[in-house]
Amino acid sequence: MATLKKVKVKRTVFTRQKNEANVKQYIIDCVGMGSVSDLYSNPDIPTAYYTSGTNAATAIQTAINDHALAPTNGNLNTINDKVVLGKTWLDGYADRVEAIANLDANRTTRQEAATNIALSFLTPQKLSSTAKGVPEIPKVEAENVGTGMIDVRIVNGVDYKPSQTTLIMVEESADAVITLDNGQLKVEMRGAGQLIVKAASNKGKLTRFKSLKPGEKYVVYAYAQNGKNQVSDLSTAEFVIG
C-alpha cells in the first residue's frame, strides 16, 4: 500500500498575523476546540499543554492592558514578546495536531487528514481538487444499537457517489451551531458536550459511533465531498439517544 503524503497545517494563518488581539483569540479558539475533540483531548494532547496555551493568551491580554495604562516603548515591546511566545505555542500545537491527524488509525485519505486538522481549529493546507462535481446532500438515519453506541447510515440512492462523507455527532447539550463555510466545517460550541467527527471513504453507508454517553441525546449531521472545493450542503439534523 502506498504511503499517503502528510497533510500539513497552514501555519501562515497565525505566523503572519500582526494583530496581538487576534493572536490571543486564535490561541483561545484552538484551546477551546482542540481540548474537547476526541482526537486532540487529553492524553493525546495533554491538559498541561492546553493550560500553557491559555496562559500565553492571558499574558498577551495582560501586556495589552499594561500598555493601555502606560503606553511606553517598554510595554509595547512586552506585547511583541508575548505575541512571539503565543505563536511559539501555536507552532507546537500545529506539530502535535499534524502528527495525530495523519496517523493511519485516524485517516484513510488525505482529505480525512485535512478534516482532522480542521477539528483542532487550525487550517489544513490546500489539497488538489477533483473534477467529479458537487455531490448531493447526504440523507442521514441514526439508530441506537447498544449502550453508548449509535449506527449512522447514509440512505441516498445509487447515484450518491462522493469521494468522502463526513459525519458529525454532537451532544445536544453542547448547543452547537454546525455550519459549512466554503467547504470548511465550523463548529461553535455554546455549551458543554461531546463532539465526534468521522470521515468515511465514498458514500459511508454505515458508520458506528462508540463510547457515547448513555441516555444522552445526540444530533447527527453529514456532508459529502469530491475533493476540497466540491462540497455538498450540510444534511438536515437527525436526533438519536446514545
C-alpha positions as CSV (number, residue, x, y, z in Angstrom):
1,M,0.0,0.0,0.0
2,A,1.3,3.4,-1.0
3,T,2.1,5.8,1.9
4,L,-0.2,8.8,1.9
5,K,1.5,12.1,1.7
6,K,1.2,14.0,5.0
7,V,-1.3,16.8,5.2
8,K,0.1,19.8,7.0
9,V,-1.2,22.8,8.9
10,K,-1.3,26.1,7.1
11,R,0.8,27.9,9.6
12,T,0.9,31.3,7.9
13,V,-2.7,31.8,9.2
14,F,-1.1,32.6,12.6
15,T,2.6,33.3,11.8
16,R,1.7,36.3,9.6
17,Q,-0.9,37.6,12.0
18,K,0.3,41.0,13.3
19,N,-2.7,42.0,15.5
20,E,-2.0,40.9,19.1
21,A,-5.7,40.6,20.0
22,N,-6.2,38.3,17.0
23,V,-3.3,36.1,18.0
24,K,-4.7,35.9,21.6
25,Q,-8.2,34.9,20.3
26,Y,-6.7,32.4,17.9
27,I,-5.0,30.6,20.8
28,I,-8.2,30.7,22.8
29,D,-10.2,29.2,19.9
30,C,-7.6,26.4,19.4
31,V,-7.6,25.5,23.1
32,G,-11.4,25.6,23.2
33,M,-11.9,23.4,20.2
34,G,-8.9,21.0,20.5
35,S,-9.3,20.3,24.2
36,V,-12.9,18.9,23.7
37,S,-12.1,16.9,20.5
38,D,-11.9,13.2,20.6
39,L,-8.7,13.4,18.6
40,Y,-6.8,16.1,20.5
41,S,-8.1,16.0,24.1
42,N,-6.0,14.7,27.0
43,P,-4.0,12.5,26.9
44,D,-3.3,12.8,23.2
45,I,-2.5,16.4,23.7
46,P,-2.0,16.8,27.5
47,T,-4.2,19.2,29.5
48,A,-1.0,20.9,30.7
49,Y,-0.3,21.9,27.1
50,Y,-3.7,23.5,26.7
51,T,-3.2,25.2,30.0
52,S,0.1,26.7,28.8
53,G,-1.8,28.0,25.7
54,T,-4.4,29.6,27.9
55,N,-1.6,31.2,30.0
56,A,0.0,32.5,26.8
57,A,-3.3,34.1,25.7
58,T,-3.7,35.6,29.2
59,A,-0.1,37.0,29.1
60,I,-0.9,38.8,25.8
61,Q,-4.0,40.4,27.2
62,T,-2.2,41.5,30.3
63,A,0.5,43.1,28.2
64,I,-2.2,44.8,26.1
65,N,-3.8,46.2,29.3
66,D,-0.5,47.4,30.7
67,H,0.3,49.2,27.5
68,A,-3.1,50.9,27.5
69,L,-2.5,52.2,31.0
70,A,1.1,53.2,30.3
71,P,1.9,53.4,26.5
72,T,5.6,53.2,26.8
73,N,8.1,51.6,24.4
74,G,8.9,49.1,27.1
75,N,5.3,48.0,27.4
76,L,4.9,47.8,23.6
77,N,8.0,45.6,23.4
78,T,6.4,43.3,26.1
79,I,3.3,42.9,23.9
80,N,5.5,41.9,21.0
81,D,7.4,39.4,23.2
82,K,4.2,37.8,24.5
83,V,2.9,37.5,20.9
84,V,6.1,35.7,19.9
85,L,5.6,33.3,22.8
86,G,1.9,32.8,21.8
87,K,2.9,32.0,18.2
88,T,5.5,29.5,19.5
89,W,2.7,27.8,21.4
90,L,0.6,27.7,18.2
91,D,3.6,26.2,16.3
92,G,4.0,23.4,18.9
93,Y,0.2,22.8,18.8
94,A,0.4,22.5,15.0
95,D,3.2,19.9,15.3
96,R,1.0,17.8,17.6
97,V,-2.1,18.2,15.5
98,E,-0.3,17.2,12.3
99,A,1.1,14.1,13.9
100,I,-2.3,12.9,15.2
101,A,-4.3,13.9,12.2
102,N,-2.1,11.9,9.9
103,L,-1.9,8.7,11.9
104,D,-3.1,5.6,9.9
105,A,-5.6,4.9,12.7
106,N,-7.2,8.3,12.2
107,R,-7.3,8.7,8.5
108,T,-7.6,6.6,5.3
109,T,-7.4,9.5,2.9
110,R,-5.6,12.9,2.7
111,Q,-9.0,14.6,2.8
112,E,-9.8,12.8,6.0
113,A,-6.5,14.0,7.5
114,A,-7.4,17.6,6.4
115,T,-10.8,17.2,8.1
116,N,-9.0,16.0,11.2
117,I,-6.8,19.1,11.2
118,A,-9.9,21.4,10.9
119,L,-11.2,19.8,14.2
120,S,-8.3,21.5,16.0
121,F,-9.4,25.0,14.8
122,L,-6.2,25.0,12.7
123,T,-6.4,25.3,8.9
124,P,-5.2,22.5,6.7
125,Q,-3.1,23.2,3.6
126,K,-5.0,23.0,0.3
127,L,-5.5,19.7,-1.3
128,S,-5.7,19.2,-5.1
129,S,-9.4,19.2,-6.2
130,T,-11.1,16.6,-8.4
131,A,-13.5,17.1,-11.3
132,K,-16.4,14.9,-10.1
133,G,-18.7,17.8,-9.4
134,V,-20.5,18.8,-6.3
135,P,-22.1,15.7,-4.6
136,E,-25.7,15.6,-3.5
137,I,-26.6,16.3,0.1
138,P,-26.4,13.2,2.3
139,K,-29.6,11.8,3.9
140,V,-28.9,10.5,7.4
141,E,-30.6,7.9,9.6
142,A,-29.3,7.1,13.1
143,E,-30.1,4.2,15.4
144,N,-29.1,3.3,18.9
145,V,-27.6,-0.2,18.7
146,G,-26.4,-0.6,22.3
147,T,-25.3,1.3,25.4
148,G,-23.3,4.2,24.2
149,M,-23.3,3.0,20.5
150,I,-25.1,4.6,17.5
151,D,-25.1,3.4,13.9
152,V,-25.4,6.2,11.3
153,R,-26.5,5.3,7.7
154,I,-26.4,7.3,4.6
155,V,-29.6,6.3,2.7
156,N,-29.2,8.2,-0.6
157,G,-29.8,6.3,-3.8
158,V,-27.4,4.7,-6.2
159,D,-26.4,8.0,-7.7
160,Y,-24.8,9.1,-4.4
161,K,-21.1,8.5,-5.1
162,P,-18.9,11.1,-3.4
163,S,-15.2,10.6,-2.7
164,Q,-15.9,11.1,1.1
165,T,-18.7,11.5,3.5
166,T,-18.0,13.3,6.8
167,L,-20.3,12.6,9.8
168,I,-20.7,14.9,12.8
169,M,-22.1,13.6,16.1
170,V,-22.6,16.2,18.8
171,E,-24.3,16.0,22.2
172,E,-27.5,18.1,22.2
173,S,-26.4,19.8,25.5
174,A,-23.5,21.4,23.7
175,D,-26.0,23.7,21.9
176,A,-23.7,23.5,18.9
177,V,-24.0,25.6,15.7
178,I,-22.7,23.5,12.8
179,T,-22.1,25.2,9.5
180,L,-20.1,24.8,6.3
181,D,-18.3,28.0,5.1
182,N,-16.9,27.5,1.6
183,G,-16.4,23.8,2.3
184,Q,-14.9,24.4,5.7
185,L,-16.6,22.8,8.7
186,K,-17.2,25.3,11.6
187,V,-18.4,24.2,15.0
188,E,-19.5,26.8,17.6
189,M,-19.9,25.1,21.0
190,R,-22.1,27.3,23.1
191,G,-22.4,24.7,25.9
192,A,-20.6,21.6,27.3
193,G,-20.9,18.3,25.4
194,Q,-19.3,15.6,23.4
195,L,-18.3,16.2,19.8
196,I,-17.1,13.4,17.4
197,V,-16.4,13.7,13.7
198,K,-15.7,10.7,11.4
199,A,-14.8,10.7,7.7
200,A,-15.8,7.7,5.6
201,S,-14.5,6.9,2.2
202,N,-17.1,7.1,-0.6
203,K,-20.7,7.1,0.5
204,G,-20.0,6.0,4.1
205,K,-23.1,3.6,4.0
206,L,-22.7,2.6,7.7
207,T,-20.6,4.2,10.4
208,R,-20.6,3.2,14.1
209,F,-20.0,5.7,16.9
210,K,-18.9,4.3,20.2
211,S,-18.2,5.5,23.7
212,L,-21.1,7.9,23.7
213,K,-22.9,9.0,26.9
214,P,-25.7,6.5,27.6
215,G,-29.2,8.1,27.6
216,E,-28.0,11.4,26.3
217,K,-29.5,12.9,23.2
218,Y,-27.2,13.5,20.2
219,V,-27.6,15.4,16.9
220,V,-26.1,13.9,13.7
221,Y,-25.1,15.8,10.5
222,A,-23.3,14.8,7.4
223,Y,-21.8,16.4,4.3
224,A,-20.2,14.9,1.1
225,Q,-17.1,15.9,-0.8
226,N,-15.4,15.3,-4.1
227,G,-12.1,17.0,-3.4
228,K,-11.6,20.1,-1.4
229,N,-13.7,22.5,-3.4
230,Q,-16.7,20.3,-4.3
231,V,-18.7,20.1,-1.1
232,S,-22.4,19.4,-0.6
233,D,-24.5,21.4,1.7
234,L,-25.0,20.1,5.3
235,S,-27.6,17.5,5.8
236,T,-30.7,18.1,8.0
237,A,-30.3,17.2,11.6
238,E,-31.0,13.7,12.9
239,F,-31.7,13.2,16.6
240,V,-30.8,10.0,18.5
241,I,-30.2,8.7,22.0
242,G,-26.7,7.5,23.0
